[in-house]
Amino acid sequence: MSILIYIDQAEGHVKKASLEALSYGSALAAQLGTTAEGLVLGASKDELAVLGAYGVKKVHQVSATTLDHMDAQVNAQLVADAAKAVGATVIIFSNNLSGKAIAPRVSARLQAGLVSGAVALPDTSNGFVVRKNVFSGKAFAQVEVRTPVKVIALNPNAYMISKGEGSAEVSVLDIAPRPSRIKVTAVNKVSGKVPLGEAELVVSGGRGLKGPENWGLVEDLADLIGAATACSRAVADAHWRPHHEHVGQTGLAIAPNLYFAIGISGAIQHLAGVNRSKVIVVVNKDPEAPFFKAADYGIVGDAFEVMPKVIAAVRKLKGLA
Ligand SMILES: Cc1cc2nc3c(=O)[nH]c(=O)nc-3n(C[C@H](O)[C@H](O)[C@H](O)COP(=O)(O)OP(=O)(O)OC[C@H]3O[C@@H](n4cnc5c(N)ncnc54)[C@H](O)[C@@H]3O)c2cc1C
């Protein structure tokens, strides 16, 4: 029995969400008196041995050029085969875009119970009970997993990264990916921008900004602090911003360290996509705006007066003014 943690990469670099999954999986291994091992699919530009500092003794790697583009069906087959090869009984993913696509497929392949959206270590004192988010983060459920093999997808930002000492043994796992049923014909990247799904800092605008011509207020702050930009659905529906920037229940769900919301009301459907952010700052001229209830810091004021002052203050802080 051991724990296998799927290490998700973006362009060959280990994602922060995977460091959380590694820390979580290693803590669970210690709790269960077993070992935690990592699994990387595809080539890595990072030194994988350093992942030992997050508690894993071993990192298995399956390398094949066909793995350069994420294909959930192929990756699920590889993770399931790897889990069988190493005798893993708990498989951990981050509940990010890749994890959401791969974990359910792995669970089906291994006939394993799946908990997606886990927010805490399982209670193993009497069974295997995992706390997870439900109703778009409005409530929690305790889910008991009764199958011999278990799959957990950990919500980003739900578990603190814990880094210590040590290095991991890196070994190549001899498992062949099956041919993909899809062919990637083109990849169009938004160059020079921080990808929203992975961003640590996000500046976002809502209908309170009145029109696309005022987005300089969002972009100036985002550029200054190296943040990605996002928007409410109302804004994307009005074609002020592209739909890939829309966050919320029907848009992207994000979990940055900072979510800076300007002129957004904080409707429940918007909050569903951003309420896992570590720190939420809200600028809204209506003191009764629902977003203030979810905010860590709030500024009641007109964005057109407040934001130039915020931007000037950040510029000064950075020694640019
Ligand atoms: C099924 C369903 C799914 C949905 N999914 C999503 C989703 O995924 N994401 C999402 O965002 N929405 C979603 N919505 C829409 C959601 O309910 C809201 O309508 C939307 O989030 C409102 O966007 P907004 O806050 O930008 O605009 P508004 O509701 O118009 O709010 C604008 C805010 O700006 C403030 N404001 C106005 N002027 C200023 C100023 N000068 N300075 C500062 N503040 C100002 C106002 O006080 C107000 O709070 C969904 C709705 C449904 C029914």
The ligand as an SDF file (V2000), in Angstrom:
LIG
                    3D

 53 58  0  0  0  0  0  0  0  0999 V2000
  -27.0270   30.3170  -14.2900 C   0  0  0  0  0  0  0  0  0  0  0  0
  -26.1830   31.5310  -14.1060 C   0  0  0  0  0  0  0  0  0  0  0  0
  -24.8140   31.4090  -14.1640 C   0  0  0  0  0  0  0  0  0  0  0  0
  -23.9900   32.5230  -13.9990 C   0  0  0  0  0  0  0  0  0  0  0  0
  -22.6330   32.3760  -14.0300 N   0  0  0  0  0  0  0  0  0  0  0  0
  -21.8620   33.4500  -13.7810 C   0  0  0  0  0  0  0  0  0  0  0  0
  -20.4400   33.3370  -13.7300 C   0  0  0  0  0  0  0  0  0  0  0  0
  -19.8710   32.2610  -13.9600 O   0  0  0  0  0  0  0  0  0  0  0  0
  -19.7070   34.4330  -13.4670 N   0  0  0  0  0  0  0  0  0  0  0  0
  -20.2770   35.6480  -13.2190 C   0  0  0  0  0  0  0  0  0  0  0  0
  -19.5470   36.6180  -12.9860 O   0  0  0  0  0  0  0  0  0  0  0  0
  -21.6070   35.7930  -13.2760 N   0  0  0  0  0  0  0  0  0  0  0  0
  -22.4080   34.7310  -13.5520 C   0  0  0  0  0  0  0  0  0  0  0  0
  -23.7500   34.9010  -13.6180 N   0  0  0  0  0  0  0  0  0  0  0  0
  -24.2790   36.2750  -13.5630 C   0  0  0  0  0  0  0  0  0  0  0  0
  -24.3760   36.8170  -12.1560 C   0  0  0  0  0  0  0  0  0  0  0  0
  -25.5950   36.4280  -11.5680 O   0  0  0  0  0  0  0  0  0  0  0  0
  -24.3110   38.3610  -12.1880 C   0  0  0  0  0  0  0  0  0  0  0  0
  -25.3470   38.8380  -12.9940 O   0  0  0  0  0  0  0  0  0  0  0  0
  -22.9810   38.9070  -12.7020 C   0  0  0  0  0  0  0  0  0  0  0  0
  -21.9160   38.3260  -11.9960 O   0  0  0  0  0  0  0  0  0  0  0  0
  -22.9700   40.4170  -12.5050 C   0  0  0  0  0  0  0  0  0  0  0  0
  -21.7930   40.9480  -13.0060 O   0  0  0  0  0  0  0  0  0  0  0  0
  -21.2240   42.3080  -12.4000 P   0  0  0  0  0  0  0  0  0  0  0  0
  -21.0700   42.1750  -10.9350 O   0  0  0  0  0  0  0  0  0  0  0  0
  -20.0580   42.6810  -13.2210 O   0  0  0  0  0  0  0  0  0  0  0  0
  -22.3840   43.3730  -12.7670 O   0  0  0  0  0  0  0  0  0  0  0  0
  -23.4780   44.0650  -11.8880 P   0  0  0  0  0  0  0  0  0  0  0  0
  -24.3420   43.0870  -11.2210 O   0  0  0  0  0  0  0  0  0  0  0  0
  -24.1250   45.0560  -12.7920 O   0  0  0  0  0  0  0  0  0  0  0  0
  -22.6800   44.8080  -10.7440 O   0  0  0  0  0  0  0  0  0  0  0  0
  -21.8600   45.9090  -10.9550 C   0  0  0  0  0  0  0  0  0  0  0  0
  -21.2940   46.3450   -9.6090 C   0  0  0  0  0  0  0  0  0  0  0  0
  -20.4480   47.4480   -9.8190 O   0  0  0  0  0  0  0  0  0  0  0  0
  -20.6940   48.4110   -8.8050 C   0  0  0  0  0  0  0  0  0  0  0  0
  -20.3530   49.7100   -9.3990 N   0  0  0  0  0  0  0  0  0  0  0  0
  -21.0620   50.4370  -10.3120 C   0  0  0  0  0  0  0  0  0  0  0  0
  -20.3870   51.5510  -10.6360 N   0  0  0  0  0  0  0  0  0  0  0  0
  -19.2520   51.5440   -9.9110 C   0  0  0  0  0  0  0  0  0  0  0  0
  -18.1530   52.4330   -9.8110 C   0  0  0  0  0  0  0  0  0  0  0  0
  -18.0940   53.5700  -10.5340 N   0  0  0  0  0  0  0  0  0  0  0  0
  -17.1670   52.1170   -8.9500 N   0  0  0  0  0  0  0  0  0  0  0  0
  -17.2140   50.9870   -8.2010 C   0  0  0  0  0  0  0  0  0  0  0  0
  -18.2240   50.1000   -8.2600 N   0  0  0  0  0  0  0  0  0  0  0  0
  -19.2340   50.3840   -9.1170 C   0  0  0  0  0  0  0  0  0  0  0  0
  -22.1520   48.2880   -8.4540 C   0  0  0  0  0  0  0  0  0  0  0  0
  -22.3910   48.7540   -7.1410 O   0  0  0  0  0  0  0  0  0  0  0  0
  -22.3610   46.7730   -8.5990 C   0  0  0  0  0  0  0  0  0  0  0  0
  -22.1440   46.1230   -7.3640 O   0  0  0  0  0  0  0  0  0  0  0  0
  -24.5850   33.8050  -13.7970 C   0  0  0  0  0  0  0  0  0  0  0  0
  -25.9770   33.9150  -13.7290 C   0  0  0  0  0  0  0  0  0  0  0  0
  -26.7660   32.8010  -13.8870 C   0  0  0  0  0  0  0  0  0  0  0  0
  -28.2520   32.9570  -13.7990 C   0  0  0  0  0  0  0  0  0  0  0  0
  1  2  1  0
  2  3  1  0
  2 52  2  0
  3  4  2  0
  4  5  1  0
  4 50  1  0
  5  6  2  0
  6  7  1  0
  6 13  1  0
  7  8  2  0
  7  9  1  0
  9 10  1  0
 10 11  2  0
 10 12  1  0
 12 13  2  0
 13 14  1  0
 14 15  1  0
 14 50  1  0
 15 16  1  0
 16 17  1  0
 16 18  1  0
 18 19  1  0
 18 20  1  0
 20 21  1  0
 20 22  1  0
 22 23  1  0
 23 24  1  0
 24 25  2  0
 24 26  1  0
 24 27  1  0
 27 28  1  0
 28 29  2  0
 28 30  1  0
 28 31  1  0
 31 32  1  0
 32 33  1  0
 33 34  1  0
 33 48  1  0
 34 35  1  0
 35 36  1  0
 35 46  1  0
 36 37  1  0
 36 45  1  0
 37 38  2  0
 38 39  1  0
 39 40  1  0
 39 45  2  0
 40 41  1  0
 40 42  2  0
 42 43  1  0
 43 44  2  0
 44 45  1  0
 46 47  1  0
 46 48  1  0
 48 49  1  0
 50 51  2  0
 51 52  1  0
 52 53  1  0
M  END
$$$$
